[in-house]
Amino acid sequence: MRHARTHRTAGRRGPAALAALAALVLPALAPGAAAAADGVPAYRTAPGGTPVKGAASTADAPRLDRGQHTDTIRRGETKHYAVVLDGTSNAYFSAVAAPRPGTKVEDYTDRLTVRIEDSGGTTCGPDGTARFHSGGTAYPVADYAARLIGPDVPSCRHAGPYYLVVGREGPQTSGPEPWPVEIGYLTEPALKGRPPSPPAAGSGSSATPAPPTDAATRQVSGGTGFNDAATVGKGVWKDHLTPGETRFYRVPVDWGQRLDLSAELPDSTAPATEFVPSALGLAVYNPARGAVGEAGFVPYQGKPAAAGAFTAPVAYGNRSAPDRAVAGMRFAGWYYVAVTLSSRTAVAFPQGAALTLRADVRGTPQAGPGYVSPAGDLGRTPGDDAMGRPAQEAGGPLKLVAYAGIGAGVVLLAGLGLWTVLARRAAAARPGPAVRPAPALPTDQQTTQASPRRSAPPRDG
């Protein structure tokens, strides 16, 4: 088995009328969950995200409030957004580039950059770069920039206007399509006293432990992104990926704890396979959607392969570490795991691939720093109930329909009535059952079925 570990961590088509009706009625009710070509779903944006149009200049920059925002960006474009910051809180600005599946991208050179500037043009704190590593497969990538307050921070400590600057770089050989972008804005309150000292060098073991080998496994369906990521905890989880697809999971990690992860592919049953240099990737993101080191991709040629990560323990003092893989482990909260299967694995997995995800949270929880006010999503220790379910599972698609209002409901009922009539006519015109029976759920008492993948309105990470 190829196993790379990093410390940076089928069915028939219906008549065309049915497809057209589905495209007309259903996407209008859930715009954040639009499906992409070849059965790979597009990134699902936050349901409460605010559409915004960044400006080419700070003079026309639209103002951002805390929360999630959506925009698009073209190759070579730079967009500016205005924010007003206080003089006491840390501010984090994430940018998720989510090119639609099938978009042509170039590894390393196609990238999204994000930084914060004050009104004088001074760059504040760490900036971020999100890039691809999958041999041309488009998938969601993210990173953040921050304005930090502290005794060791020499600039950008004042209250006042600042600007978020998001840019897209890439060669002419990559796809020209605009990329959807999700921009997040979170704040972290000040501490009651002095910041904790950075962990001593070597305080965390660098020896990679064996991943969990539990005999019992649990079924899970990962989300399309941060907003609908499925919750997992310690144990062995099973999922299924289509070539070209990325699935997201989230894990609760407390102060003093660290993640040990392994994503595994089985051997191929196809009569022939080809060597894929960057076939399976695993990336880790912190609660502010900052990359915890670079994503790790491993090759595949018909034999089992695994990509893994073993992070540093979560500590407030990590933020001063020069290694971004360590600096990213700076909050307690939800950590996100993104697993990508390259589109080039379609020869080996024409029906998709069975994925095994082994997750372990190591270390004893410790007391966190004392914040002057509630830390919200940054620094809060989440519970670990609802394992295997999407974030904020409380109604799913039916709830999205309910939120759409009575008018949309009437359209849906009328549309579904017509859909039923057309389906019955189509069924009468051909032999065999009109609808294939659903596959039976597993009966093994050692396996539990998780909730459907896109069954819930997502929540802000």
C-alpha positions as CSV (number, residue, x, y, z in Angstrom):
1,M,0.0,0.0,0.0
2,R,1.2,3.4,-0.9
3,H,0.8,5.5,2.2
4,A,1.9,9.1,2.4
5,R,1.7,11.0,5.7
6,T,2.2,14.7,6.1
7,H,2.8,16.6,9.3
8,R,1.5,19.7,7.5
9,T,-0.5,18.4,7.8
10,A,-25.9,4.4,-12.5
11,G,-29.2,4.5,-13.8
12,R,-31.0,5.4,-17.0
13,R,-31.6,9.0,-18.1
14,G,-35.3,10.0,-18.2
15,P,-36.9,11.8,-21.1
16,A,-35.5,15.2,-21.9
17,A,-38.7,16.8,-20.7
18,L,-38.1,15.4,-17.2
19,A,-34.6,16.7,-17.1
20,A,-35.7,20.1,-18.3
21,L,-38.4,20.3,-15.7
22,A,-36.1,19.3,-12.9
23,A,-33.6,22.0,-14.0
24,L,-36.4,24.6,-14.0
25,V,-38.1,23.8,-10.7
26,L,-35.6,22.3,-8.3
27,P,-32.4,24.5,-8.5
28,A,-34.5,27.6,-8.0
29,L,-35.3,26.4,-4.5
30,A,-31.8,25.6,-3.5
31,P,-29.3,27.8,-5.5
32,G,-26.4,26.9,-3.3
33,A,-26.6,23.2,-4.2
34,A,-26.5,23.3,-8.0
35,A,-25.3,20.1,-9.6
36,A,-22.4,20.0,-11.9
37,A,-21.7,17.9,-15.0
38,D,-20.8,14.2,-14.8
39,G,-22.6,13.7,-11.5
40,V,-20.1,15.7,-9.4
41,P,-22.0,18.2,-7.3
42,A,-20.9,21.8,-7.1
43,Y,-19.7,23.5,-3.9
44,R,-22.7,24.4,-1.7
45,T,-22.5,28.0,-0.4
46,A,-23.8,29.1,2.9
47,P,-27.6,29.6,2.7
48,G,-27.4,33.0,4.3
49,G,-24.4,34.2,2.3
50,T,-24.6,37.8,1.0
51,P,-23.9,38.4,-2.7
52,V,-21.3,41.0,-3.1
53,K,-19.3,42.4,-6.1
54,G,-15.8,43.3,-5.3
55,A,-14.3,46.4,-6.9
56,A,-11.1,46.9,-8.9
57,S,-10.1,49.8,-6.6
58,T,-10.4,50.6,-2.9
59,A,-12.3,53.7,-3.9
60,D,-15.4,51.6,-4.9
61,A,-14.9,48.7,-2.5
62,P,-18.2,47.4,-1.1
63,R,-18.3,47.0,2.7
64,L,-18.3,43.5,4.3
65,D,-20.0,42.6,7.5
66,R,-19.2,39.5,9.5
67,G,-20.4,36.3,8.0
68,Q,-20.3,34.7,4.6
69,H,-20.4,36.4,1.2
70,T,-20.4,35.2,-2.4
71,D,-18.7,36.6,-5.5
72,T,-17.0,35.5,-8.7
73,I,-13.5,36.2,-9.9
74,R,-11.8,36.0,-13.3
75,R,-8.2,35.1,-14.2
76,G,-6.0,38.1,-13.7
77,E,-8.6,40.0,-11.7
78,T,-8.1,41.6,-8.3
79,K,-11.0,42.6,-6.1
80,H,-11.2,44.9,-3.1
81,Y,-13.7,44.8,-0.2
82,A,-13.9,47.4,2.7
83,V,-14.1,46.5,6.4
84,V,-14.1,48.5,9.6
85,L,-12.1,46.9,12.4
86,D,-11.8,47.7,16.1
87,G,-8.5,48.0,17.8
88,T,-8.8,45.0,20.1
89,S,-10.1,41.9,18.1
90,N,-8.3,39.6,15.7
91,A,-10.0,39.5,12.3
92,Y,-9.9,36.5,9.9
93,F,-10.9,36.7,6.3
94,S,-11.2,33.4,4.3
95,A,-11.5,33.0,0.6
96,V,-12.8,29.7,-0.9
97,A,-12.2,29.3,-4.6
98,A,-14.8,26.8,-5.9
99,P,-14.4,26.3,-9.7
100,R,-17.1,24.1,-11.0
101,P,-16.1,20.4,-11.5
102,G,-14.7,19.9,-14.9
103,T,-13.1,23.4,-15.0
104,K,-9.5,23.3,-16.4
105,V,-7.0,24.2,-13.8
106,E,-3.2,24.1,-13.6
107,D,-1.4,22.8,-10.6
108,Y,0.5,25.4,-8.4
109,T,0.2,28.3,-11.0
110,D,-3.6,28.6,-10.8
111,R,-4.3,30.1,-7.4
112,L,-6.3,32.5,-5.3
113,T,-4.5,35.0,-3.1
114,V,-5.9,36.9,-0.1
115,R,-4.5,39.7,2.1
116,I,-5.5,42.5,4.4
117,E,-4.3,46.1,4.0
118,D,-4.8,49.2,6.1
119,S,-5.9,52.5,4.5
120,G,-2.2,53.4,3.9
121,G,-1.6,50.2,1.9
122,T,0.4,48.4,4.6
123,T,-0.2,44.6,4.4
124,C,-1.3,43.3,7.8
125,G,-0.6,39.9,9.4
126,P,-0.3,36.7,7.5
127,D,-1.7,36.5,4.0
128,G,-2.9,33.4,2.2
129,T,-2.6,31.5,-1.0
130,A,-4.9,28.7,-2.2
131,R,-3.7,26.5,-5.0
132,F,-4.3,23.1,-6.7
133,H,-2.2,19.9,-6.5
134,S,-4.4,17.4,-8.3
135,G,-3.0,17.1,-11.8
136,G,-5.6,19.3,-13.4
137,T,-8.7,18.4,-11.4
138,A,-10.7,21.4,-10.1
139,Y,-11.8,21.2,-6.5
140,P,-12.5,23.7,-3.7
141,V,-9.4,25.3,-2.2
142,A,-9.2,27.9,0.6
143,D,-7.0,30.0,2.8
144,Y,-7.2,33.1,4.9
145,A,-5.6,36.4,5.8
146,A,-5.7,38.0,9.2
147,R,-5.3,41.3,11.0
148,L,-3.8,40.3,14.4
149,I,-3.6,42.4,17.6
150,G,-0.8,41.6,20.1
151,P,2.3,42.9,21.8
152,D,4.5,41.4,19.1
153,V,2.5,42.8,16.2
154,P,4.1,46.1,15.0
155,S,1.5,47.4,12.5
156,C,-2.2,47.5,11.8
157,R,-3.2,47.6,15.4
158,H,-5.4,50.7,15.1
159,A,-9.2,50.8,14.7
160,G,-10.5,52.1,11.4
161,P,-10.9,51.2,7.7
162,Y,-9.1,48.3,6.2
163,Y,-9.4,46.5,2.8
164,L,-9.6,42.8,1.9
165,V,-7.8,42.1,-1.4
166,V,-8.6,38.9,-3.2
167,G,-6.7,38.1,-6.5
168,R,-6.7,35.2,-9.0
169,E,-3.6,34.3,-10.8
170,G,-3.1,31.7,-13.5
171,P,-1.6,30.9,-17.0
172,Q,-3.4,31.3,-20.3
173,T,-3.5,27.5,-20.5
174,S,-6.0,27.2,-17.7
175,G,-9.8,27.6,-18.1
176,P,-11.1,31.1,-18.6
177,E,-14.3,30.6,-16.7
178,P,-14.9,32.9,-13.6
179,W,-14.6,31.0,-10.3
180,P,-17.3,31.2,-7.7
181,V,-15.7,32.6,-4.5
182,E,-17.0,32.4,-0.9
183,I,-15.6,35.0,1.4
184,G,-15.8,34.6,5.2
185,Y,-15.3,37.2,7.9
186,L,-14.8,36.1,11.5
187,T,-13.5,37.9,14.6
188,E,-11.7,36.5,17.7
189,P,-12.0,38.5,20.9
190,A,-9.0,39.8,22.9
191,L,-7.6,37.9,25.9
192,K,-8.1,38.8,29.5
193,G,-4.3,38.7,30.1
194,R,-1.1,38.2,28.2
195,P,-1.1,35.7,25.4
196,P,0.1,32.2,26.3
197,S,3.7,31.4,25.3
198,P,4.3,29.4,22.2
199,P,4.7,25.6,22.9
200,A,8.2,24.6,23.5
201,A,10.1,23.1,20.5
202,G,9.6,19.4,20.4
203,S,6.7,19.5,22.9
204,G,4.5,17.6,20.5
205,S,5.7,14.2,19.2
206,S,6.5,14.2,15.5
207,A,6.3,10.4,15.3
208,T,3.2,9.5,13.2
209,P,1.0,7.0,15.1
210,A,-0.9,4.3,13.4
211,P,-4.4,5.4,12.4
212,P,-7.5,3.8,14.0
213,T,-8.1,0.1,13.1
214,D,-11.6,-0.4,14.6
215,A,-13.4,-3.5,13.4
216,A,-16.7,-1.6,13.4
217,T,-17.1,1.0,10.7
218,R,-19.6,3.7,10.2
219,Q,-21.1,5.0,6.9
220,V,-20.8,8.7,6.1
221,S,-21.6,10.9,3.2
222,G,-19.2,13.9,3.0
223,G,-20.4,17.3,2.0
224,T,-19.5,19.5,-0.9
225,G,-17.7,22.0,1.2
226,F,-17.4,23.7,4.6
227,N,-21.1,24.5,4.9
228,D,-22.4,21.0,4.6
229,A,-19.4,19.0,5.9
230,A,-20.4,15.8,7.6
231,T,-19.4,15.4,11.2
232,V,-17.1,12.6,12.1
233,G,-15.1,11.6,15.2
234,K,-12.7,9.0,16.2
235,G,-13.1,5.8,14.3
236,V,-13.2,4.3,10.8
237,W,-15.7,5.8,8.3
238,K,-16.8,4.6,4.8
239,D,-17.8,6.8,1.9
240,H,-18.0,6.7,-1.9
241,L,-16.3,9.2,-4.2
242,T,-16.8,9.8,-7.9
243,P,-13.6,10.6,-9.9
244,G,-13.3,14.4,-9.9
245,E,-15.1,14.8,-6.6
246,T,-14.1,16.3,-3.2
247,R,-15.9,15.5,0.0
248,F,-15.7,17.5,3.2
249,Y,-15.9,16.3,6.8
250,R,-15.5,18.1,10.1
251,V,-14.0,17.0,13.4
252,P,-14.3,18.6,16.8
253,V,-10.8,19.3,18.2
254,D,-10.2,20.8,21.7
255,W,-7.2,22.8,23.1
256,G,-4.3,20.5,23.5
257,Q,-5.6,17.9,21.0
258,R,-4.3,17.0,17.5
259,L,-5.7,15.2,14.5
260,D,-4.4,11.9,13.0
261,L,-6.1,11.2,9.7
262,S,-5.8,8.7,6.9
263,A,-7.9,8.5,3.6
264,E,-7.5,5.3,1.7
265,L,-8.3,3.9,-1.7
266,P,-8.8,0.1,-2.4
267,D,-7.2,-1.8,-5.2
268,S,-8.9,-1.4,-8.6
269,T,-11.0,-4.2,-10.1
270,A,-10.8,-2.6,-13.6
271,P,-9.1,-4.8,-16.2
272,A,-6.5,-2.0,-16.8
273,T,-5.3,1.0,-14.9
274,E,-2.9,3.8,-15.6
275,F,-0.5,5.6,-13.3
276,V,-2.0,8.8,-11.8
277,P,0.7,10.9,-10.0
278,S,-1.7,13.0,-7.9
279,A,-4.7,10.7,-7.4
280,L,-5.9,11.1,-3.9
281,G,-5.6,14.2,-1.8
282,L,-6.2,15.1,1.8
283,A,-6.3,18.7,3.1
284,V,-7.0,20.0,6.6
285,Y,-8.5,23.5,7.4
286,N,-8.9,25.2,10.8
287,P,-12.2,26.7,12.1
288,A,-11.5,30.0,10.2
289,R,-11.0,28.0,7.0
290,G,-7.2,28.6,7.0
291,A,-5.1,25.8,5.4
292,V,-3.2,23.7,7.9
293,G,-0.2,23.2,5.6
294,E,-0.3,22.1,2.0
295,A,-2.7,19.4,0.8
296,G,-1.0,16.0,0.5
297,F,-1.7,14.0,-2.7
298,V,-0.5,10.5,-3.4
299,P,-0.2,8.5,-6.6
300,Y,-2.3,5.5,-7.7
301,Q,-1.7,2.6,-10.1
302,G,-4.3,0.0,-9.2
303,K,-3.0,-0.9,-5.8
304,P,-4.2,0.4,-2.4
305,A,-3.0,3.9,-1.5
306,A,-3.5,6.3,1.4
307,A,-3.0,10.0,2.1
308,G,-2.7,11.1,5.7
309,A,-2.0,14.0,8.0
310,F,-0.8,14.3,11.7
311,T,-1.2,17.8,12.9
312,A,0.4,19.7,15.8
313,P,-1.6,20.0,19.0
314,V,-4.0,22.9,19.2
315,A,-2.5,25.8,21.1
316,Y,-3.1,29.6,21.1
317,G,0.6,30.2,21.0
318,N,1.0,28.3,17.7
319,R,0.1,31.5,15.8
320,S,3.6,32.8,16.2
321,A,5.1,29.6,14.7
322,P,7.0,30.1,11.4
323,D,5.7,26.8,10.0
324,R,2.2,27.5,8.7
325,A,1.2,23.9,9.4
326,V,1.8,24.6,13.1
327,A,0.5,28.1,13.0
328,G,-2.8,26.9,11.6
329,M,-3.5,24.9,14.7
330,R,-4.4,28.0,16.7
331,F,-8.1,27.5,17.7
332,A,-10.2,24.9,19.3
333,G,-13.3,24.1,17.3
334,W,-14.4,22.4,14.1
335,Y,-11.5,21.3,11.9
336,Y,-12.3,20.4,8.3
337,V,-11.0,17.5,6.2
338,A,-11.3,17.6,2.4
339,V,-10.7,14.4,0.5
340,T,-10.2,14.7,-3.3
341,L,-10.3,11.9,-5.9
342,S,-8.6,13.0,-9.2
343,S,-10.8,12.9,-12.3
344,R,-7.9,10.9,-13.9
345,T,-8.8,7.9,-11.7
346,A,-11.9,7.2,-13.8
347,V,-10.1,4.3,-15.6
348,A,-9.4,2.6,-12.3
349,F,-12.8,3.5,-10.8
350,P,-15.4,3.8,-13.6
351,Q,-18.2,3.3,-11.0
352,G,-16.5,5.5,-8.3
353,A,-14.3,4.5,-5.5
354,A,-14.9,3.2,-2.0
355,L,-13.2,5.5,0.5
356,T,-12.0,4.6,4.0
357,L,-11.4,7.6,6.3
358,R,-9.7,6.8,9.6
359,A,-9.9,9.7,12.1
360,D,-8.4,10.0,15.5
361,V,-8.3,13.0,17.9
362,R,-5.3,12.5,20.2
363,G,-4.4,14.2,23.4
364,T,-6.1,15.3,26.6
365,P,-8.3,18.4,26.4
366,Q,-6.8,21.4,28.1
367,A,-8.1,24.7,29.4
368,G,-8.1,27.3,26.7
369,P,-7.1,31.0,27.0
370,G,-9.4,33.4,28.7
371,Y,-11.2,35.5,26.2
372,V,-12.9,38.8,27.3
373,S,-16.1,37.8,25.5
374,P,-17.5,34.6,23.9
375,A,-15.2,33.4,21.1
376,G,-18.0,32.1,18.8
377,D,-16.7,29.7,16.2
378,L,-13.1,30.5,17.0
379,G,-12.0,29.0,20.2
380,R,-15.3,27.3,21.1
381,T,-15.2,23.6,21.8
382,P,-18.0,21.9,19.9
383,G,-19.9,18.8,21.0
384,D,-19.3,15.5,19.2
385,D,-22.9,14.4,18.9
386,A,-24.6,13.9,15.5
387,M,-21.6,11.9,14.2
388,G,-21.8,11.2,10.4
389,R,-24.5,13.8,9.8
390,P,-24.1,17.1,7.9
391,A,-23.6,20.3,9.7
392,Q,-26.9,21.7,11.2
393,E,-28.9,18.7,10.1
394,A,-32.4,20.1,10.8
395,G,-34.7,19.5,7.9
396,G,-32.7,19.1,4.8
397,P,-34.0,19.8,1.3
398,L,-37.6,19.8,2.5
399,K,-36.7,22.6,4.9
400,L,-35.1,24.6,2.1
401,V,-38.4,24.2,0.2
402,A,-40.3,25.4,3.2
403,Y,-38.1,28.5,3.5
404,A,-38.7,29.2,-0.2
405,G,-42.3,30.2,0.6
406,I,-45.8,29.3,-0.5
407,G,-45.3,30.6,-4.0
408,A,-42.3,28.4,-4.7
409,G,-44.3,25.5,-3.1
410,V,-47.1,25.9,-5.6
411,V,-44.6,25.9,-8.4
412,L,-43.0,22.8,-7.1
413,L,-46.3,20.9,-6.6
414,A,-47.4,21.8,-10.1
415,G,-44.1,20.8,-11.5
416,L,-44.0,17.5,-9.7
417,G,-47.5,16.8,-10.9
418,L,-46.4,17.3,-14.5
419,W,-43.3,15.3,-13.8
420,T,-45.4,12.4,-12.5
421,V,-47.6,12.4,-15.6
422,L,-44.6,12.4,-17.9
423,A,-42.9,9.7,-16.0
424,R,-45.9,7.4,-16.2
425,R,-46.2,8.0,-19.9
426,A,-42.5,7.2,-20.4
427,A,-42.8,4.1,-18.3
428,A,-45.7,2.8,-20.3
429,A,-43.7,3.2,-23.5
430,R,-40.9,0.9,-22.4
431,P,-40.7,-2.5,-20.7
432,G,-39.5,-3.0,-17.2
433,P,-40.1,-1.2,-14.0
434,A,-40.7,2.6,-14.2
435,V,-38.6,3.2,-11.2
436,R,-35.7,1.1,-10.0
437,P,-35.9,-0.1,-6.4
438,A,-33.7,1.7,-3.9
439,P,-30.7,-0.4,-2.7
440,A,-31.1,-2.1,0.6
441,L,-29.4,-0.5,3.6
442,P,-26.6,-2.5,5.3
443,T,-27.9,-5.0,7.8
444,D,-24.5,-5.6,9.5
445,Q,-25.0,-4.5,13.1
446,Q,-21.4,-3.2,13.1
447,T,-22.3,-0.6,10.5
448,T,-24.6,2.3,10.9
449,Q,-26.0,4.4,8.0
450,A,-25.4,8.1,8.2
451,S,-27.9,10.7,7.1
452,P,-28.1,11.6,3.4
453,R,-25.3,13.8,2.2
454,R,-27.0,17.0,1.1
455,S,-30.0,16.6,3.5
456,A,-29.4,19.7,5.5
457,P,-29.2,23.4,5.2
458,P,-25.5,24.1,5.8
459,R,-24.1,26.3,8.6
460,D,-21.2,28.7,8.8
461,G,-18.1,26.9,9.9
